[in-house]
């Protein structure tokens, strides 16, 4: 019996492990256009990429010689099982290793002198449960339904009939204990070469004090009609931190949040008698869902009276984006990550170049998200993009770590 098989036999049901499912999108189209022989050849190259480069980079991230199992579980589906109790930060970091390597690679075809790209969706779960693969499959399915490239399900919260009850209790406890906490990801100014702003990202905690990532609770919190309560706590904490530390922070709101006059009034009531509005940016998510620009601009104008700035997220995913910008009184646009990740390709580089030029003409600042390595950052700076954000720049951190770093820099 091999060492790896022995590990599985003896410990598979006892140790905590993390499973990633990699699903290749539109594989049928590749087979239809280029033939099954080329399709199989692409999958073989992908399998080798996962077994070698990606596996080695995962080991570098974890900085230890742990057991990693790679399987081709279905024709165009692969799994990576890591026999380790990973932190949520490491889960995201490894997700980035997997996703960035695959998306940035080109794959050869049989009997054709061209290379193609592939797209993937990732599902992930962690735990010691026998049904861990099922939870990862649920995460994958949910990611596809919501047009996301990644979804993580915590197995503790997704166990059969107890899932909804456990998560509901966790959400209520976070609201009751006021334990919803913003984590802050730095936004780097490419002119001054300093981190000058931060994006506030919501985190909640389970009963053991472990962080629960938004993918595991946001949609459920909305369904349970608890999301507004979570947002209220987050907003008040962010505004308190701004008052105390005078740091520039952006808060994410989507179209439904903008329609909620209670949230708007909560923000205004807490900034109108101070000068902290100039430190606050409201980031509008999923702008493509906006159906009433009058309501949105009324919301924006009411905040701009207090010097609050506005950013539009995920710009560049559709031709209608330019219409959004022209209809919204915005100060910043945040480039969609799918564009930033492909800046090494001339077509995407030129597309982003045109977006940046358009924004400069409109006096709108540009932020590049998903800057995951030095290579992408160099492309960003060559395009004269104003700001960079991503794991290469900064991982989301608690306010204590942010302030500690700022104090050390003084």
C-alpha positions in Angstrom: 0.0 0.0 0.0 1.4 3.4 -1.0 2.1 6.1 1.6 -0.7 8.3 0.2 -3.2 5.5 0.2 -2.3 4.6 3.8 -2.9 8.2 4.7 -6.3 8.1 3.2 -7.2 4.7 4.8 -6.1 5.6 8.3 -6.9 9.3 8.6 -9.4 10.2 5.9 -12.3 10.5 8.3 -10.3 11.9 11.2 -8.3 14.9 10.0 -9.4 18.2 8.6 -8.8 18.6 4.9 -9.6 21.2 2.2 -11.0 20.2 -1.2 -11.0 22.4 -4.3 -13.0 21.3 -7.3 -11.9 22.7 -10.7 -14.5 22.6 -13.4 -13.5 23.6 -16.9 -16.2 25.7 -18.5 -17.5 25.3 -22.1 -15.5 22.1 -22.7 -18.2 20.9 -25.1 -17.6 24.0 -27.3 -13.8 23.2 -27.4 -14.6 19.6 -28.5 -17.1 20.8 -31.1 -14.9 23.4 -32.6 -11.5 21.7 -32.4 -12.4 18.1 -32.1 -12.2 15.6 -29.2 -8.5 14.8 -29.8 -7.6 18.5 -29.1 -10.1 18.6 -26.2 -8.4 15.6 -24.6 -5.0 17.2 -25.2 -6.0 20.4 -23.5 -7.2 18.4 -20.5 -4.0 16.5 -20.4 -2.0 19.8 -20.3 -4.2 21.1 -17.6 -3.7 17.9 -15.5 0.1 18.3 -15.8 -0.2 22.0 -14.9 -2.1 21.1 -11.7 0.2 18.2 -10.8 3.4 20.1 -11.2 3.4 24.0 -11.2 0.2 24.6 -9.2 1.0 21.8 -6.7 4.5 23.3 -6.1 3.2 26.8 -5.7 0.7 25.6 -3.2 3.5 24.0 -1.2 5.4 27.4 -1.3 2.3 29.2 0.0 1.9 26.8 2.9 5.7 26.6 3.4 5.5 22.9 4.6 5.6 19.4 3.1 2.0 18.4 3.5 0.0 15.8 1.6 -1.7 17.1 -1.5 -3.8 14.7 -3.6 -4.7 15.5 -7.3 -7.5 13.7 -9.1 -9.2 13.9 -12.5 -12.6 12.9 -11.1 -14.5 13.5 -14.3 -13.6 14.3 -17.9 -13.3 18.0 -17.3 -13.3 18.1 -13.5 -10.3 18.0 -11.2 -10.0 17.9 -7.5 -7.1 19.1 -5.2 -7.3 17.7 -1.7 -5.0 19.3 0.9 -4.7 17.4 4.1 -4.4 20.4 6.3 -6.6 22.7 8.4 -6.2 25.8 6.3 -7.1 29.3 7.6 -9.6 31.3 5.5 -6.7 33.5 4.3 -4.8 30.5 3.0 -7.9 29.1 1.4 -8.2 32.3 -0.7 -4.5 32.5 -1.3 -4.4 29.0 -2.7 -7.6 29.7 -4.7 -5.7 32.5 -6.3 -2.7 30.3 -7.1 -5.0 27.8 -8.9 -7.2 30.3 -10.7 -4.4 32.7 -11.8 -2.2 29.9 -13.1 -4.9 28.3 -15.2 -6.5 31.5 -16.5 -3.1 32.9 -17.5 -1.9 29.7 -19.3 -2.4 29.0 -23.0 -3.1 25.4 -24.2 -1.9 23.8 -27.4 -4.2 22.0 -29.8 -3.5 18.8 -31.8 -2.4 19.4 -35.4 -3.0 23.2 -35.1 -0.5 25.9 -34.8 -2.5 27.9 -32.3 -3.1 28.1 -28.6 -6.3 28.7 -26.7 -7.3 29.9 -23.2 -9.7 28.1 -20.9 -12.1 29.4 -18.2 -12.8 27.6 -14.9 -15.1 27.7 -11.9 -13.9 26.7 -8.4 -15.8 25.2 -5.5 -14.2 24.6 -2.1 -15.0 23.2 1.3 -13.0 22.4 4.4 -13.7 19.9 7.3 -13.4 16.3 8.5 -16.8 15.3 7.2 -17.4 12.3 5.0 -19.6 14.5 2.7 -16.9 17.1 2.2 -16.8 16.6 -1.5 -20.6 17.1 -1.6 -20.2 20.5 0.1 -17.5 21.5 -2.4 -19.8 20.4 -5.2 -22.6 22.6 -3.7 -20.2 25.5 -3.6 -19.2 24.9 -7.2 -22.9 24.8 -8.3 -23.7 28.0 -6.4 -20.7 29.7 -8.0 -22.0 28.8 -11.4 -25.5 30.0 -10.6 -24.2 33.3 -9.5 -21.7 33.7 -12.3 -18.8 33.7 -9.9 -15.4 32.1 -10.4 -15.1 30.8 -6.8 -17.4 29.8 -3.9 -16.4 28.4 -0.5 -18.7 26.5 1.8 -17.8 25.8 5.4 -18.8 22.2 6.1 -19.8 23.1 9.6 -22.5 25.3 8.2 -23.7 23.0 5.4 -24.4 19.7 7.0 -27.7 18.3 5.8 -30.8 19.5 7.6 -28.8 21.5 10.2 -27.2 23.9 7.7 -29.9 26.6 7.8 -30.4 26.5 11.5 -26.7 26.7 12.3 -26.0 29.6 10.0 -29.1 31.4 11.3 -27.9 31.0 14.9 -24.5 32.2 13.9 -25.9 35.3 12.1 -28.1 36.2 15.1 -25.2 35.8 17.5 -23.0 38.1 15.5 -25.8 40.7 15.4 -26.5 40.3 19.1 -22.9 40.5 20.1 -22.0 43.2 17.7 -19.2 41.0 16.4 -19.6 41.8 12.7 -16.1 43.2 11.8 -14.6 45.0 8.9 -11.4 43.7 7.5 -9.4 46.3 5.4 -7.7 45.7 2.1 -5.2 48.3 1.1 -5.5 50.4 -2.1 -2.1 51.5 -3.4 -1.6 54.8 -5.1 0.7 54.3 -8.1 1.7 58.0 -8.1 2.9 58.2 -4.5 3.8 54.5 -4.2 1.9 54.4 -0.9 -1.2 52.7 0.4 -3.6 55.6 0.8 -7.1 54.0 1.0 -8.7 50.8 2.2 -11.8 48.8 1.2 -13.9 47.5 4.1 -14.8 43.8 3.7 -17.4 42.2 6.0 -16.4 39.2 8.2 -18.4 37.3 10.9 -17.3 34.7 13.3 -18.6 31.2 14.3 -18.9 30.0 17.9 -15.3 28.9 17.9 -14.0 32.3 16.9 -13.2 31.3 13.3 -13.7 33.8 10.6 -16.5 33.0 8.1 -15.9 34.3 4.6 -18.7 36.3 2.8 -19.3 33.6 0.2 -20.7 31.4 2.9 -23.2 33.7 4.5 -24.0 36.8 2.4 -26.8 35.3 0.2 -28.3 33.4 3.1 -28.2 36.6 5.3 -30.2 38.4 2.6 -32.7 35.5 2.4 -33.2 35.6 6.2 -33.6 39.4 6.0 -30.6 39.9 8.3 -28.2 41.4 5.9 -29.3 45.0 6.6 -28.6 44.4 10.3 -25.1 43.1 9.5 -24.5 46.2 7.2 -25.6 48.6 9.9 -23.0 47.2 12.3 -20.3 47.2 9.7 -21.1 50.8 8.6 -21.1 52.1 12.2 -17.8 50.4 12.9 -16.2 51.7 9.8 -17.3 55.3 10.5 -16.0 55.0 14.1 -12.6 53.8 12.8 -12.6 56.8 10.3 -13.3 59.2 13.1 -10.7 57.7 15.3 -7.9 57.1 12.8 -8.7 59.5 9.9 -8.1 56.8 7.3 -9.8 56.7 3.8 -12.2 53.8 3.5 -14.7 52.5 0.9 -17.9 50.6 1.9 -19.6 48.4 -0.7 -23.3 48.8 -1.4 -25.3 47.2 -4.2 -28.4 48.5 -5.8 -30.8 47.0 -3.2 -28.8 48.6 -0.4 -29.1 52.0 -2.2 -32.8 51.6 -2.3 -32.8 51.1 1.4 -33.3 54.6 2.8 -32.5 53.4 6.3 -28.9 52.6 5.4 -28.6 56.0 3.6 -29.9 57.8 6.6 -27.6 55.9 8.9 -24.6 57.0 6.9 -25.7 60.7 6.7 -26.7 60.9 10.4 -23.2 59.8 11.3 -21.3 62.1 9.0 -23.3 65.3 8.8 -22.0 66.8 12.0 -18.3 66.0 11.4 -15.7 66.3 8.6 -15.3 62.5 8.0 -17.3 62.5 4.8 -14.2 63.3 2.9 -12.6 60.1 4.2 -15.5 57.9 2.9 -16.1 56.3 -0.5 -19.2 54.4 -1.3 -18.5 51.6 -3.8 -21.5 50.6 -6.0 -21.5 46.9 -6.7 -23.2 45.2 -9.7 -24.0 48.4 -11.4 -25.5 46.5 -14.3 -28.6 45.8 -12.1 -29.4 49.5 -11.8 -32.8 50.1 -13.3 -33.5 53.6 -11.9 -30.7 56.1 -12.3 -32.7 58.9 -10.8 -32.9 57.0 -7.4 -29.2 56.2 -7.6 -28.1 59.7 -8.4 -30.4 61.1 -5.7 -28.6 58.8 -3.3 -25.2 59.9 -4.6 -26.0 63.6 -4.5 -27.2 63.4 -1.0 -23.9 61.9 0.1 -21.8 64.2 -2.0 -23.1 67.1 0.0 -20.9 65.8 2.7 -17.9 65.2 0.4 -18.4 61.5 0.2 -16.8 60.0 -3.0 -18.4 57.4 -5.3 -16.8 54.4 -7.0 -18.3 52.0 -9.5 -17.2 48.4 -9.3 -16.5 45.7 -11.9 -16.2 48.1 -14.8 -15.4 46.7 -18.3 -17.5 43.5 -18.3 -20.0 44.8 -20.8 -20.5 47.6 -23.4 -23.3 49.1 -21.3 -20.7 50.0 -18.6 -19.9 53.2 -20.4 -23.6 54.1 -20.2 -23.4 53.4 -16.4 -20.5 55.8 -16.0 -22.2 58.6 -18.0 -25.4 58.2 -16.0 -23.7 58.0 -12.6 -21.8 60.9 -11.0 -18.8 58.8 -10.0 -15.3 59.7 -8.9 -13.7 56.3 -9.4 -14.2 53.2 -11.5 -12.7 49.8 -10.5 -11.7 47.6 -13.4 -13.2 44.2 -13.5 -10.7 41.5 -12.3 -11.2 39.5 -15.5 -9.6 42.3 -17.5 -6.7 43.0 -15.0 -5.7 39.3 -14.9 -5.3 39.2 -18.7 -3.3 42.4 -19.1 -0.4 40.3 -20.5 -2.5 39.8 -23.7 -2.4 42.6 -26.2 -6.2 42.6 -26.8 -7.0 43.1 -23.1 -4.1 45.5 -22.6 -5.4 47.7 -25.4 -9.0 47.5 -24.1 -8.0 48.6 -20.7 -5.8 51.3 -22.2 -8.9 52.7 -24.0 -10.9 52.6 -20.7 -8.2 54.5 -18.9 -8.1 57.1 -21.6 -11.8 57.5 -21.4 -11.7 57.9 -17.7 -8.9 60.5 -17.8 -11.0 62.6 -20.3 -13.9 62.4 -17.8 -11.7 63.2 -14.8 -12.4 59.8 -13.2 -9.8 57.9 -11.3 -9.1 54.2 -12.1 -8.5 51.4 -9.7 -7.1 48.0 -10.9 -8.4 45.1 -8.7 -7.0 41.6 -8.5 -3.4 42.7 -8.8 -2.0 39.4 -7.7 1.7 39.6 -8.7 4.5 41.9 -9.8 4.0 41.2 -13.5 0.4 42.5 -13.4 1.4 45.5 -11.3 4.0 46.5 -13.9 1.3 46.3 -16.6 -1.0 48.5 -14.4 1.7 51.1 -13.9 2.6 51.2 -17.6 -1.0 52.1 -18.3 -0.8 55.0 -15.8 -3.7 53.5 -13.8 -4.1 55.5 -10.6 -4.5 52.8 -8.0 -3.8 49.1 -7.5 -5.6 46.6 -5.2 -5.1 42.9 -4.7 -3.2 40.2 -2.8 0.1 41.4 -4.2 -0.6 44.8 -2.7 -2.3 43.8 0.6 -4.4 41.0 2.1 -7.5 42.0 4.1 -6.4 42.8 7.7 -8.0 43.8 11.0 -8.0 47.5 12.0 -5.3 46.8 14.7 -2.9 45.4 12.1 -3.6 48.4 9.7 -3.0 51.0 12.4 0.0 49.1 13.7 1.6 49.2 10.3 0.8 52.9 9.9 2.4 53.7 13.3 5.5 51.8 12.3 5.8 53.9 9.1 5.8 57.2 11.0 
